[in-house]
Amino acid sequence: MYEIGGKEIPATLTELVDPKRSALLLWDMEHAIAPNAFNYKDILANLKMLSGLARQNGVPVFYSVQTGFDLLKEEAGVWVRVRMKRAKATDPNQLLKEKENPRDREIVDELKPEPRDIVFQKRRPDGFVGTDFDLMLRSNGVKTILIGGVATEGGVEGTARSARNLGYDIVVLKDCVGSRNRELHELALKLMEQTFFDIATSNEVAEIWRRK
């Protein structure tokens, strides 16, 4: 550990992901989103392995899931425009015709939460906006967040940036994140690595947790 001003600061990945200070966040691993990633099968296998090790080591496992939106009552105009762009719609009323399968917002079967895991609903591609995520992390004494899921350039990067700004260490699990767009995924990873985020593989973290 580095020491300055009475603070201890992790100097190595082993210190950074110590189970006593860490939490694992699985972002948007839902039927409607995760399987669209180009590397979905790899993400699935790596997160299944790492979440199992997290539980064995007492590392809290969090899941974010997308809440539904009522376009007529509560959705901000800017996000109506975002959804129109995604759907290639020319009129916002076209979005009202969308019918969602209830299963779409369920976490994929291979990563179903266990009783002690924490599932929270989020409204934006940022786990801290409009949620109790920060409160839950601090209540559990968490200082480092390890994040995996979909999409790298969306909620993963958005949450990583907010976490850093709130004083958390963040480890982006580069073989546990993905997107339907490989180019954007690779650009986002490169950007995060060059802007002072810690990047690690699931195996690097697993080796440390197995020694614990």
Kinemage of the C-alpha trace (Angstrom):
@kinemage 1
@onewidth
@group {chain A} dominant
@subgroup {mainchain}
@vectorlist {calphas} color= white
{ca met a 1} P 0.000 0.000 0.000
{ca tyr a 2} L 1.014 3.569 -0.642
{ca glu a 3} L 0.485 5.934 2.272
{ca ile a 4} L -0.145 9.685 2.117
{ca gly a 5} L -2.014 12.003 4.450
{ca gly a 6} L -3.082 9.097 6.612
{ca lys a 7} L -4.685 7.334 3.650
{ca glu a 8} L -3.793 3.882 2.383
{ca ile a 9} L -3.867 3.579 -1.394
{ca pro a 10} L -3.625 0.216 -3.215
{ca ala a 11} L -0.333 -0.196 -5.041
{ca thr a 12} L -1.005 -3.544 -6.740
{ca leu a 13} L -3.929 -5.378 -8.294
{ca thr a 14} L -3.855 -7.812 -5.358
{ca glu a 15} L -4.393 -4.947 -2.920
{ca leu a 16} L -6.938 -3.291 -5.192
{ca val a 17} L -9.239 -6.335 -5.460
{ca asp a 18} L -8.836 -7.587 -1.896
{ca pro a 19} L -12.180 -9.240 -1.044
{ca lys a 20} L -12.441 -7.130 2.118
{ca arg a 21} L -12.760 -3.954 0.041
{ca ser a 22} L -14.366 -5.167 -3.208
{ca ala a 23} L -17.729 -5.680 -4.899
{ca leu a 24} L -18.585 -7.258 -8.248
{ca leu a 25} L -21.131 -5.516 -10.485
{ca leu a 26} L -22.820 -7.383 -13.360
{ca trp a 27} L -24.235 -4.760 -15.707
{ca asp a 28} L -27.313 -5.404 -17.870
{ca met a 29} L -26.901 -9.158 -18.131
{ca glu a 30} L -30.544 -9.455 -19.187
{ca his a 31} L -32.148 -11.475 -21.970
{ca ala a 32} L -32.974 -8.352 -24.007
{ca ile a 33} L -29.459 -6.930 -23.917
{ca ala a 34} L -26.581 -9.264 -23.065
{ca pro a 35} L -27.014 -11.922 -25.812
{ca asn a 36} L -26.596 -9.186 -28.449
{ca ala a 37} L -22.930 -8.738 -27.532
{ca phe a 38} L -20.486 -10.081 -30.123
{ca asn a 39} L -18.557 -11.851 -27.319
{ca tyr a 40} L -21.549 -12.907 -25.227
{ca lys a 41} L -20.468 -16.529 -24.668
{ca asp a 42} L -17.066 -15.464 -23.364
{ca ile a 43} L -18.607 -12.824 -21.079
{ca leu a 44} L -21.063 -15.386 -19.740
{ca ala a 45} L -18.431 -17.985 -18.903
{ca asn a 46} L -16.060 -15.482 -17.309
{ca leu a 47} L -18.716 -13.791 -15.179
{ca lys a 48} L -20.130 -17.114 -14.051
{ca met a 49} L -16.697 -18.190 -12.845
{ca leu a 50} L -15.869 -14.885 -11.195
{ca ser a 51} L -19.244 -14.402 -9.481
{ca gly a 52} L -18.904 -17.871 -7.962
{ca leu a 53} L -15.470 -16.983 -6.592
{ca ala a 54} L -16.795 -13.655 -5.330
{ca arg a 55} L -19.452 -15.375 -3.246
{ca gln a 56} L -16.917 -17.865 -1.864
{ca asn a 57} L -14.740 -14.951 -0.718
{ca gly a 58} L -17.540 -12.838 0.738
{ca val a 59} L -17.415 -10.275 -2.080
{ca pro a 60} L -20.871 -8.681 -2.557
{ca val a 61} L -22.359 -9.338 -6.002
{ca phe a 62} L -24.569 -6.620 -7.469
{ca tyr a 63} L -26.764 -6.769 -10.563
{ca ser a 64} L -28.171 -3.787 -12.406
{ca val a 65} L -31.356 -4.271 -14.416
{ca gln a 66} L -33.146 -1.843 -16.695
{ca thr a 67} L -36.446 -0.537 -15.385
{ca gly a 68} L -39.352 0.111 -17.745
{ca phe a 69} L -40.191 3.590 -18.973
{ca asp a 70} L -43.509 5.358 -19.360
{ca leu a 71} L -42.917 7.696 -22.284
{ca leu a 72} L -46.165 9.599 -21.707
{ca lys a 73} L -45.739 10.259 -17.990
{ca glu a 74} L -42.126 10.370 -16.932
{ca glu a 75} L -39.483 10.053 -19.605
{ca ala a 76} L -37.303 13.116 -20.275
{ca gly a 77} L -37.353 14.456 -23.808
{ca val a 78} L -33.658 13.815 -24.377
{ca trp a 79} L -34.150 10.108 -23.656
{ca val a 80} L -37.184 9.932 -25.936
{ca arg a 81} L -34.854 11.184 -28.669
{ca val a 82} L -32.226 8.605 -27.732
{ca arg a 83} L -34.785 5.819 -27.937
{ca met a 84} L -36.049 7.138 -31.276
{ca lys a 85} L -32.517 7.068 -32.640
{ca arg a 86} L -31.981 3.497 -31.441
{ca ala a 87} L -35.282 2.383 -32.961
{ca lys a 88} L -34.729 4.472 -36.137
{ca ala a 89} L -38.130 6.014 -35.512
{ca thr a 90} L -39.270 9.247 -37.150
{ca asp a 91} L -42.117 9.891 -34.702
{ca pro a 92} L -42.052 9.325 -30.911
{ca asn a 93} L -45.512 7.780 -31.131
{ca gln a 94} L -43.924 4.858 -32.952
{ca leu a 95} L -42.232 3.929 -29.653
{ca leu a 96} L -45.617 3.425 -28.009
{ca lys a 97} L -46.232 0.463 -30.307
{ca glu a 98} L -43.250 -1.420 -28.884
{ca lys a 99} L -44.287 -4.459 -26.885
{ca glu a 100} L -41.789 -5.920 -24.475
{ca asn a 101} L -41.622 -9.521 -23.416
{ca pro a 102} L -41.530 -9.622 -19.574
{ca arg a 103} L -38.667 -12.109 -19.841
{ca asp a 104} L -36.556 -9.484 -21.613
{ca arg a 105} L -35.734 -7.782 -18.297
{ca glu a 106} L -34.844 -10.994 -16.487
{ca ile a 107} L -31.196 -11.814 -15.863
{ca val a 108} L -29.934 -14.607 -18.122
{ca asp a 109} L -30.420 -18.054 -16.635
{ca glu a 110} L -26.711 -18.884 -16.320
{ca leu a 111} L -26.139 -15.872 -14.050
{ca lys a 112} L -29.269 -15.946 -11.924
{ca pro a 113} L -28.732 -14.046 -8.650
{ca glu a 114} L -28.392 -16.020 -5.453
{ca pro a 115} L -30.230 -15.052 -2.243
{ca arg a 116} L -27.453 -12.859 -0.845
{ca asp a 117} L -26.862 -10.999 -4.117
{ca ile a 118} L -28.250 -7.495 -4.575
{ca val a 119} L -30.328 -6.575 -7.627
{ca phe a 120} L -31.177 -2.927 -8.246
{ca gln a 121} L -33.078 -1.145 -10.985
{ca lys a 122} L -31.414 1.678 -12.886
{ca arg a 123} L -32.880 4.267 -15.191
{ca arg a 124} L -29.782 5.511 -16.988
{ca pro a 125} L -26.523 4.068 -18.354
{ca asp a 126} L -24.958 4.927 -14.990
{ca gly a 127} L -25.470 2.834 -11.853
{ca phe a 128} L -25.391 5.887 -9.588
{ca val a 129} L -28.082 8.051 -11.207
{ca gly a 130} L -31.454 7.676 -9.491
{ca thr a 131} L -30.447 4.569 -7.499
{ca asp a 132} L -29.273 3.581 -4.011
{ca phe a 133} L -26.148 1.913 -5.404
{ca asp a 134} L -23.744 4.331 -3.702
{ca leu a 135} L -25.508 3.897 -0.354
{ca met a 136} L -25.455 0.099 -0.659
{ca leu a 137} L -21.757 0.087 -1.521
{ca arg a 138} L -20.809 2.313 1.395
{ca ser a 139} L -22.994 0.290 3.750
{ca asn a 140} L -20.962 -2.767 2.776
{ca gly a 141} L -17.609 -1.015 3.191
{ca val a 142} L -16.838 -1.294 -0.522
{ca lys a 143} L -13.940 0.717 -1.926
{ca thr a 144} L -13.285 -1.127 -5.205
{ca ile a 145} L -15.897 -1.981 -7.827
{ca leu a 146} L -15.140 -4.669 -10.394
{ca ile a 147} L -17.482 -4.321 -13.348
{ca gly a 148} L -18.492 -6.597 -16.212
{ca gly a 149} L -21.446 -6.697 -18.568
{ca val a 150} L -22.948 -4.930 -21.570
{ca ala a 151} L -22.388 -2.447 -23.088
{ca thr a 152} L -18.784 -1.377 -22.700
{ca glu a 153} L -19.346 2.039 -24.269
{ca gly a 154} L -22.643 2.558 -22.431
{ca gly a 155} L -23.451 1.661 -18.852
{ca val a 156} L -20.058 0.110 -18.114
{ca glu a 157} L -18.126 3.241 -19.005
{ca gly a 158} L -20.792 5.552 -17.557
{ca thr a 159} L -20.790 3.757 -14.214
{ca ala a 160} L -16.980 3.581 -14.144
{ca arg a 161} L -16.693 7.338 -14.575
{ca ser a 162} L -19.217 8.128 -11.852
{ca ala a 163} L -17.586 5.620 -9.497
{ca arg a 164} L -14.205 7.281 -9.961
{ca asn a 165} L -15.704 10.723 -9.387
{ca leu a 166} L -17.330 9.492 -6.165
{ca gly a 167} L -14.020 8.174 -4.852
{ca tyr a 168} L -14.219 4.466 -5.674
{ca asp a 169} L -11.466 2.441 -7.268
{ca ile a 170} L -12.790 0.778 -10.408
{ca val a 171} L -11.529 -2.328 -12.182
{ca val a 172} L -12.959 -2.920 -15.646
{ca leu a 173} L -12.896 -6.652 -16.415
{ca lys a 174} L -11.857 -6.507 -20.048
{ca asp a 175} L -12.845 -10.080 -20.905
{ca cys a 176} L -16.196 -9.670 -19.117
{ca val a 177} L -17.482 -6.619 -21.003
{ca gly a 178} L -18.890 -6.402 -24.495
{ca ser a 179} L -21.192 -4.723 -26.958
{ca arg a 180} L -23.108 -5.443 -30.125
{ca asn a 181} L -20.592 -3.095 -31.756
{ca arg a 182} L -17.042 -4.450 -31.584
{ca glu a 183} L -15.486 -1.162 -32.726
{ca leu a 184} L -17.190 0.898 -30.011
{ca his a 185} L -16.311 -1.760 -27.427
{ca glu a 186} L -12.621 -1.615 -28.346
{ca leu a 187} L -12.588 2.197 -28.438
{ca ala a 188} L -14.236 2.416 -25.017
{ca leu a 189} L -11.771 -0.053 -23.500
{ca lys a 190} L -8.834 1.844 -24.976
{ca leu a 191} L -10.185 5.155 -23.703
{ca met a 192} L -10.803 3.828 -20.191
{ca glu a 193} L -7.358 2.280 -19.991
{ca gln a 194} L -5.739 5.546 -21.071
{ca thr a 195} L -7.779 7.680 -18.665
{ca phe a 196} L -6.603 6.056 -15.460
{ca phe a 197} L -9.010 3.162 -14.990
{ca asp a 198} L -7.588 -0.162 -13.893
{ca ile a 199} L -8.120 -2.920 -16.460
{ca ala a 200} L -7.777 -6.614 -15.621
{ca thr a 201} L -8.896 -10.016 -16.873
{ca ser a 202} L -11.198 -12.335 -14.985
{ca asn a 203} L -8.352 -14.848 -14.647
{ca glu a 204} L -6.040 -12.280 -13.071
{ca val a 205} L -8.651 -11.498 -10.439
{ca ala a 206} L -9.590 -15.163 -10.021
{ca glu a 207} L -5.981 -16.096 -9.237
{ca ile a 208} L -5.889 -13.504 -6.473
{ca trp a 209} L -9.225 -14.540 -4.995
{ca arg a 210} L -8.289 -18.235 -5.098
{ca arg a 211} L -5.186 -17.482 -3.016
{ca lys a 212} L -7.384 -15.738 -0.457
